[in-house]
Amino acid sequence: MLRKLRSTLSHLQKRIRSTLFVPILAGATLRERLLACVGALVGILLTGFICQALYGDSIYLPLIVAPIGASAVLLFAVPSSPLAQPWPIIGGNVISAVIGIACANLIDHAIIAPAVAVSAAILLMSFTRCLHPPGGATALTAAIAHSDYLFPFLPVGLNSFLLVAIGIGFHAVTRRNYPHVAAPVAQVSHGTKDLPAPDRVGIQSTDIDAALALLDETFDINPADLERLLRQVEHEALVRTNAEMRCGDIMSRDVISVDADCAPAIARALLLKHNLRTLPVTDRNGQLLGTVGLRELTPGDDKVGAVLSEAVTASEHDPALALLPPLTNGRTHAVVIVGNDRSVRGLITQTDLLALLAQKLSDRRAAA
C-alpha cells in the first residue's frame, strides 16, 4: 500500500512539473534564454552605472526605477514582441509616469488615484501605439510616490532610453532582429504588381485579419509575422506528409555542366542547345563553384568563372518538396544536388518539381 502511494505521488509530481514548467514561449531555445539573461544583466548594469555617472548619488533621484526591470524582461526575452519595441518602452513608460503624477495631484485618494492612473495609462498607451505592460507599474509607482513632473524624464525617461540603446547594441552583437521589423512583402522578380507565386495561394493577409476579427482576442504578435509563421507551418506539413519522396528520386542525373575556365560562348551554346536556364559551374576537381545562365553571360567576359551566381544546393537525401520555396521564389530555376564533397550529383528544375506535384495530385484524386 505504501509503495503504491509513493508511486502515485511520484507520478503526480512528474505531471505537475510537466504542466507548470513547460515553457510558454514558442521557440524559446536554451540559447535564447541565456541571451535574455545576459542581456538583462548588461542592460540593467549599464543603465544604473550611466545614471550614477550623470547625476551621482542624489537622494531625490533613484538611479533606476523598478518597472525598468520588467521592460528588460520584454526587451531581452521577447525582442520580437510588439510590446518590446523602442517606442513602447520609451513612450509607454514616460506617458504612464506623466499620467500617474497627474492622477496623484488631481485625485486626493490613496486607492482611487493609482487605480485611475493604471487604467488611464492603458488607454493612452493604446491610442499612442506604445502599449507596454511595465507602463502600468510606472503609472502605479508615480501615483503612489506623488513625484513631481520631473519624474517621467528623470529617471524614467533616461532609464528607458538607455535601456533601449543598450538593447539595440546587444541585439546587434548577438545578431538578433531588433528593433523587430516584420519580413517585408515579397516582390515579384519581374517588376510587375503581381504577388510572388507562393503568396497567391494558401493563406492570405486578409484571412489573418478575418480570423483575428472573429476570434475577438488580442495576441502578442505582429500579423505579418503570424502570416509568415503560418505559411512556414503549411510548408513543413507538406514536406512531412510527403517525406518519402527524396531529391534523389526525381533529380536529373545526366547533368550538363561547365568548367570555370570555360569560355562564355561555349556555355551559351550549351544553354541554347539543351534548352536550359542554368548550368552548374565546377572547378577542375569537379566541385561545384556556382551556376551561370544566359543572363550572366556577356560577350566581354573571358571566363565563365568570372560571372558566377551563387548556387542553391540540396542533398539527394533531402525531401523533394523542401525545394518548393527556392524554386518558386521567381529567381531560382534549378537546384543543384551535391554530395558531401560538393561534387555535382544531379539537378532538379521547376519542371521536375511541377511533375512531382502533378503526380501527387493525381494519386490523391485516384485515392478519393
Buried (B, 14 or more C-beta within 10 A) or exposed (E): EEEEEEEEEEEEEEEEEEEEEEEEEEEEEEEBBEBBEEBBEBBBEBBBEBBEEBEEEEEEBBBBBEBBBBBBBBBBBBBBBBBBBBBBBBBBBBBBBBBBBBBBBEBEEEEEBBBBBBBBBBEBBEEEEBBBBBBBBBBBBBBBBEBEEEBBBBBBBBBBBBBBBBBBBBBEEBEBEBBBEBEEEEEBEEEEEEBBEBBEEEBEEEEBEEEBEEEEEEEEBBBBBBBBBBBEEBBEEBBEEBEEBBBBEBBBEEBBBBBBEBBBEEBBEBBEEEEBBBBBBBEEEEEBBBBBBBEBBEEEBEBBBEBBBEBBBBBBEBBBBBBBBBBBBBEBBBBBBBBEEBEBBBBBBBEBBEEBBEEBEEEEEEEE
